Amino acid sequence: MQTPSNITLNKSKTILILTFNNTKYPLSAEYLRVYSPSAEVVGHGSGQEILQVGKENITITRIEPTGNYAIVLFFSDSHDSGIYSWEYLYKLAIEQDKLWSDYLAKLKDSGHSHKQH
């Protein structure tokens, strides 16, 4: 299992920087929020995912460790039910380009536009 050697939140609280194997992966708060592993986002089974919309200006207000295997991220929209395991964060880090493209495509398909900040 991959464990991050460092987790840093930038000053504006919009980028979480994870370090795995001496490589830094900057992940936006928006990306982490729309891919939250909570039931509110993923639903209760395959095909039950709920598209998250309008999260462009979200920030991470707090990070809490959960045991030695995960963190809980607290977001500015009061979302705090996702437990991000090291394994899941590593997947989000290394597959960021693909997952972000998938998200933008789903937004477009559902008739939503993404407002870049």
C-alpha positions in Angstrom: 0.0 0.0 0.0 1.2 3.5 -0.8 1.4 5.9 2.1 2.0 9.6 1.5 5.2 10.8 3.1 3.8 14.3 3.3 0.5 16.1 3.0 0.4 19.9 2.7 -2.4 22.3 2.2 -1.6 25.5 0.3 -2.2 28.9 1.9 -5.4 29.6 -0.1 -6.7 26.1 1.0 -7.4 25.2 -2.6 -4.6 22.7 -3.3 -3.7 19.6 -1.3 -0.2 18.5 -2.1 0.4 14.8 -1.5 3.9 13.3 -1.7 4.2 9.6 -2.7 7.6 8.1 -3.5 9.3 11.5 -3.5 6.8 12.8 -6.2 4.5 15.7 -5.3 0.9 15.5 -6.6 -1.0 18.8 -6.3 -4.7 18.0 -6.1 -7.3 20.7 -6.2 -9.9 21.0 -3.5 -12.5 20.9 -6.2 -11.1 17.6 -7.7 -11.0 16.0 -4.2 -14.5 17.2 -3.5 -16.1 15.9 -6.7 -14.4 12.6 -6.2 -15.3 12.3 -2.5 -15.6 8.6 -1.5 -18.7 9.4 0.6 -22.1 7.8 0.0 -23.5 11.2 -0.8 -21.3 11.3 -3.9 -20.8 7.7 -5.0 -24.3 6.5 -4.0 -24.8 3.0 -2.8 -23.7 1.0 -5.7 -22.4 1.1 -9.3 -24.3 3.6 -11.5 -25.6 5.4 -8.4 -23.0 8.2 -8.5 -24.3 11.7 -8.0 -22.7 14.3 -10.2 -21.3 17.2 -8.1 -21.9 20.6 -9.6 -20.7 24.1 -8.8 -17.7 23.2 -6.7 -15.2 25.5 -8.5 -14.6 27.8 -5.5 -14.5 25.2 -2.8 -11.8 25.1 -0.2 -10.5 22.6 2.3 -11.1 24.0 5.8 -9.7 21.1 7.9 -7.9 17.8 7.6 -8.2 15.1 10.2 -6.3 11.8 10.3 -8.3 8.6 10.7 -6.1 5.9 12.1 -2.9 5.3 10.1 -4.7 4.7 6.9 -6.8 7.7 5.9 -7.8 11.3 6.3 -11.1 13.1 6.5 -11.3 16.3 4.5 -13.6 19.1 5.7 -14.8 21.3 2.8 -16.2 24.8 2.8 -19.6 23.6 1.7 -19.9 21.6 4.9 -19.1 18.3 3.2 -17.1 16.1 5.6 -18.4 12.5 5.2 -15.7 11.2 2.9 -12.9 9.1 4.3 -9.9 9.3 1.9 -7.8 6.2 2.4 -4.1 6.3 1.3 -4.9 3.9 -1.4 -7.8 6.1 -2.8 -5.7 9.2 -2.6 -2.9 7.5 -4.5 -5.3 6.5 -7.2 -6.7 10.1 -7.4 -3.0 11.3 -7.6 -1.8 9.0 -10.4 -5.0 9.0 -12.4 -5.7 12.7 -12.0 -5.7 13.6 -15.7 -8.0 10.9 -16.7 -10.4 11.3 -13.8 -10.6 15.1 -14.2 -11.3 14.7 -18.0 -14.1 12.2 -17.1 -15.6 14.7 -14.7 -15.5 17.6 -17.1 -17.1 15.3 -19.8 -19.9 14.3 -17.4 -20.5 17.9 -16.5 -20.8 18.8 -20.2 -23.0 15.8 -21.0 -25.4 16.9 -18.2 -25.6 20.4 -19.6 -23.4 22.1 -17.0 -20.4 24.3 -17.8 -17.3 24.4 -15.7 -16.3 27.9 -14.6 -12.5 28.1 -14.4 -11.3 30.4 -11.6 
